[in-house]
Amino acid sequence: MAIDSFLLELLEDPVDHGPLLYLEDAGVLYNARRRVAYEVRGSIPVLLPDEARAVTDEEHDRFVGDPAARTTGRSLS
C-alpha cells in the first residue's frame, strides 16, 4: 500500500532533517546523502534511526536512478 501524498509532503529524515526518496516498489524511504534506507511497512514509514539500514552501491544507484521515485517534503513535491 502506498504512502499518502499528504504524508509524503511532511516526511523528512529524522537525523539530518532533509528530504527522502520514496521508492514504493522497494518499500523504502531512502536518504542518498547518508546512504540509509528506512523500511515502509504497509503504508507506515518506520523512521527510526536505529532501524535504518545501510545500502549497497548497487542499491544506491538503483534508488537514485529510479524514475518512479518521489521526493518527500513540501518544497520539493
Backbone as JSON Lines, residues from 0, in Angstrom:
{"i":0,"aa":"M","n":[0.85,-1.18,0.0],"ca":[0.0,0.0,0.0],"c":[0.89,1.25,0.0]}
{"i":1,"aa":"A","n":[0.54,2.23,-0.78],"ca":[1.33,3.45,-0.94],"c":[1.14,4.4,0.24]}
{"i":2,"aa":"I","n":[2.16,5.23,0.45],"ca":[2.07,6.28,1.47],"c":[1.24,7.41,0.89]}
{"i":3,"aa":"D","n":[0.36,7.96,1.69],"ca":[-0.49,9.07,1.3],"c":[0.35,10.28,0.86]}
{"i":4,"aa":"S","n":[-0.06,10.96,-0.2],"ca":[0.67,12.11,-0.73],"c":[0.83,13.22,0.29]}
{"i":5,"aa":"F","n":[-0.19,13.46,1.1],"ca":[-0.1,14.49,2.14],"c":[1.01,14.14,3.13]}
{"i":6,"aa":"L","n":[1.07,12.88,3.53],"ca":[2.11,12.44,4.47],"c":[3.5,12.58,3.84]}
{"i":7,"aa":"L","n":[3.63,12.26,2.56],"ca":[4.93,12.4,1.9],"c":[5.44,13.83,1.96]}
{"i":8,"aa":"E","n":[4.54,14.81,1.91],"ca":[4.95,16.21,1.99],"c":[5.54,16.56,3.35]}
{"i":9,"aa":"L","n":[5.18,15.8,4.37],"ca":[5.63,16.1,5.73],"c":[6.88,15.35,6.15]}
{"i":10,"aa":"L","n":[7.19,14.27,5.46],"ca":[8.29,13.41,5.89],"c":[9.66,14.0,5.6]}
{"i":11,"aa":"E","n":[10.58,13.77,6.54],"ca":[11.98,14.13,6.37],"c":[12.82,13.12,7.14]}
{"i":12,"aa":"D","n":[14.11,13.1,6.85],"ca":[14.99,12.19,7.57],"c":[15.07,12.63,9.03]}
{"i":13,"aa":"P","n":[14.94,11.69,9.98],"ca":[14.96,12.07,11.38],"c":[16.33,12.49,11.9]}
{"i":14,"aa":"V","n":[17.39,12.21,11.15],"ca":[18.73,12.56,11.59],"c":[19.2,13.88,10.99]}
{"i":15,"aa":"D","n":[19.15,14.01,9.66],"ca":[19.65,15.26,9.05],"c":[18.53,16.2,8.61]}
{"i":16,"aa":"H","n":[17.29,15.79,8.8],"ca":[16.1,16.61,8.52],"c":[15.96,17.04,7.06]}
{"i":17,"aa":"G","n":[16.6,16.3,6.17],"ca":[16.49,16.58,4.75],"c":[15.45,15.7,4.09]}
{"i":18,"aa":"P","n":[15.19,15.94,2.81],"ca":[14.19,15.15,2.07],"c":[14.66,13.71,1.85]}
{"i":19,"aa":"L","n":[13.7,12.87,1.56],"ca":[13.95,11.46,1.29],"c":[13.4,11.11,-0.08]}
{"i":20,"aa":"L","n":[13.84,10.0,-0.62],"ca":[13.25,9.44,-1.83],"c":[12.33,8.31,-1.42]}
{"i":21,"aa":"Y","n":[11.1,8.36,-1.89],"ca":[10.15,7.28,-1.63],"c":[10.14,6.36,-2.82]}
{"i":22,"aa":"L","n":[10.49,5.1,-2.57],"ca":[10.51,4.08,-3.61],"c":[9.47,3.04,-3.25]}
{"i":23,"aa":"E","n":[8.28,3.24,-3.77],"ca":[7.14,2.38,-3.42],"c":[7.41,0.93,-3.74]}
{"i":24,"aa":"D","n":[7.95,0.64,-4.91],"ca":[8.19,-0.76,-5.3],"c":[9.18,-1.45,-4.38]}
{"i":25,"aa":"A","n":[10.17,-0.7,-3.88],"ca":[11.17,-1.28,-2.97],"c":[10.69,-1.25,-1.52]}
{"i":26,"aa":"G","n":[9.66,-0.48,-1.24],"ca":[9.14,-0.37,0.12],"c":[10.06,0.35,1.07]}
{"i":27,"aa":"V","n":[10.74,1.41,0.56],"ca":[11.67,2.15,1.4],"c":[11.57,3.65,1.18]}
{"i":28,"aa":"L","n":[12.01,4.38,2.18],"ca":[12.31,5.8,2.07],"c":[13.83,5.86,2.15]}
{"i":29,"aa":"Y","n":[14.46,6.52,1.19],"ca":[15.92,6.47,1.06],"c":[16.53,7.85,1.21]}
{"i":30,"aa":"N","n":[17.58,7.94,2.03],"ca":[18.36,9.16,2.17],"c":[19.68,8.93,1.44]}
{"i":31,"aa":"A","n":[19.8,9.54,0.26],"ca":[21.01,9.36,-0.55],"c":[22.21,10.07,0.06]}
{"i":32,"aa":"R","n":[21.99,11.1,0.86],"ca":[23.1,11.82,1.49],"c":[23.79,10.93,2.53]}
{"i":33,"aa":"R","n":[23.0,10.19,3.27],"ca":[23.53,9.32,4.33],"c":[23.63,7.86,3.89]}
{"i":34,"aa":"R","n":[23.05,7.56,2.72],"ca":[23.03,6.2,2.17],"c":[22.4,5.2,3.14]}
{"i":35,"aa":"V","n":[21.22,5.59,3.65],"ca":[20.46,4.69,4.52],"c":[19.03,4.6,4.0]}
{"i":36,"aa":"A","n":[18.42,3.44,4.22],"ca":[17.04,3.2,3.82],"c":[16.21,2.9,5.06]}
{"i":37,"aa":"Y","n":[15.02,3.47,5.06],"ca":[14.04,3.22,6.12],"c":[12.92,2.39,5.51]}
{"i":38,"aa":"E","n":[12.55,1.34,6.19],"ca":[11.5,0.44,5.7],"c":[10.13,1.11,5.79]}
{"i":39,"aa":"V","n":[9.28,0.77,4.83],"ca":[7.87,1.16,4.87],"c":[7.09,-0.14,5.05]}
{"i":40,"aa":"R","n":[6.4,-0.24,6.18],"ca":[5.62,-1.45,6.49],"c":[4.15,-1.16,6.26]}
{"i":41,"aa":"G","n":[3.6,-1.8,5.24],"ca":[2.23,-1.46,4.82],"c":[2.29,-0.07,4.24]}
{"i":42,"aa":"S","n":[1.63,0.86,4.85],"ca":[1.73,2.25,4.41],"c":[2.34,3.12,5.51]}
{"i":43,"aa":"I","n":[3.04,2.48,6.45],"ca":[3.6,3.2,7.59],"c":[5.12,3.26,7.49]}
{"i":44,"aa":"P","n":[5.68,4.47,7.36],"ca":[7.13,4.6,7.32],"c":[7.73,4.41,8.72]}
{"i":45,"aa":"V","n":[8.79,3.62,8.8],"ca":[9.47,3.37,10.07],"c":[10.74,4.23,10.07]}
{"i":46,"aa":"L","n":[10.6,5.46,10.55],"ca":[11.7,6.42,10.51],"c":[12.45,6.45,11.84]}
{"i":47,"aa":"L","n":[12.88,5.3,12.28],"ca":[13.67,5.19,13.5],"c":[15.14,5.02,13.11]}
{"i":48,"aa":"P","n":[16.0,5.92,13.56],"ca":[17.42,5.83,13.18],"c":[18.04,4.46,13.47]}
{"i":49,"aa":"D","n":[17.63,3.82,14.56],"ca":[18.19,2.51,14.9],"c":[17.74,1.41,13.95]}
{"i":50,"aa":"E","n":[16.67,1.64,13.22],"ca":[16.18,0.62,12.29],"c":[16.55,0.9,10.84]}
{"i":51,"aa":"A","n":[17.22,2.02,10.59],"ca":[17.69,2.32,9.23],"c":[18.77,1.31,8.85]}
{"i":52,"aa":"R","n":[18.84,1.02,7.56],"ca":[19.88,0.09,7.11],"c":[20.74,0.75,6.05]}
{"i":53,"aa":"A","n":[22.01,0.41,6.06],"ca":[22.93,0.89,5.03],"c":[22.58,0.19,3.72]}
{"i":54,"aa":"V","n":[22.83,0.86,2.61],"ca":[22.55,0.26,1.31],"c":[23.86,0.02,0.56]}
{"i":55,"aa":"T","n":[23.82,-0.93,-0.34],"ca":[24.98,-1.23,-1.17],"c":[25.1,-0.17,-2.27]}
{"i":56,"aa":"D","n":[26.25,-0.15,-2.93],"ca":[26.44,0.77,-4.05],"c":[25.43,0.48,-5.15]}
{"i":57,"aa":"E","n":[25.12,-0.8,-5.38],"ca":[24.16,-1.17,-6.41],"c":[22.76,-0.66,-6.07]}
{"i":58,"aa":"E","n":[22.37,-0.82,-4.8],"ca":[21.06,-0.31,-4.38],"c":[21.0,1.21,-4.52]}
{"i":59,"aa":"H","n":[22.06,1.89,-4.1],"ca":[22.1,3.35,-4.21],"c":[21.87,3.78,-5.66]}
{"i":60,"aa":"D","n":[22.61,3.18,-6.58],"ca":[22.47,3.53,-8.0],"c":[21.05,3.26,-8.49]}
{"i":61,"aa":"R","n":[20.47,2.15,-8.07],"ca":[19.11,1.8,-8.49],"c":[18.09,2.78,-7.89]}
{"i":62,"aa":"F","n":[18.25,3.12,-6.63],"ca":[17.32,4.02,-5.96],"c":[17.35,5.42,-6.56]}
{"i":63,"aa":"V","n":[18.56,5.99,-6.72],"ca":[18.63,7.37,-7.23],"c":[18.29,7.45,-8.72]}
{"i":64,"aa":"G","n":[18.41,6.34,-9.42],"ca":[18.09,6.32,-10.85],"c":[16.67,5.9,-11.17]}
{"i":65,"aa":"D","n":[15.88,5.6,-10.16],"ca":[14.52,5.11,-10.37],"c":[13.6,6.27,-10.78]}
{"i":66,"aa":"P","n":[13.05,6.24,-12.0],"ca":[12.18,7.33,-12.45],"c":[10.87,7.42,-11.68]}
{"i":67,"aa":"A","n":[10.49,6.36,-10.97],"ca":[9.25,6.37,-10.2],"c":[9.45,6.91,-8.78]}
{"i":68,"aa":"A","n":[10.7,7.16,-8.38],"ca":[10.98,7.66,-7.03],"c":[10.36,9.04,-6.85]}
{"i":69,"aa":"R","n":[9.8,9.26,-5.67],"ca":[9.19,10.56,-5.33],"c":[9.97,11.17,-4.19]}
{"i":70,"aa":"T","n":[10.22,12.45,-4.26],"ca":[10.93,13.17,-3.21],"c":[9.94,13.68,-2.18]}
{"i":71,"aa":"T","n":[10.29,13.52,-0.91],"ca":[9.43,13.99,0.17],"c":[9.71,15.46,0.46]}
{"i":72,"aa":"G","n":[8.8,16.08,1.18],"ca":[8.97,17.48,1.59],"c":[8.1,18.42,0.78]}
{"i":73,"aa":"R","n":[7.59,19.44,1.41],"ca":[6.7,20.41,0.75],"c":[7.37,21.17,-0.37]}
{"i":74,"aa":"S","n":[8.57,21.64,-0.14],"ca":[9.23,22.49,-1.14],"c":[9.75,21.69,-2.33]}
{"i":75,"aa":"L","n":[9.76,20.35,-2.19],"ca":[10.33,19.51,-3.25],"c":[9.27,18.68,-3.97]}
{"i":76,"aa":"S","n":[8.02,18.8,-3.63],"ca":[6.98,17.97,-4.23],"c":[6.81,18.25,-5.7]}
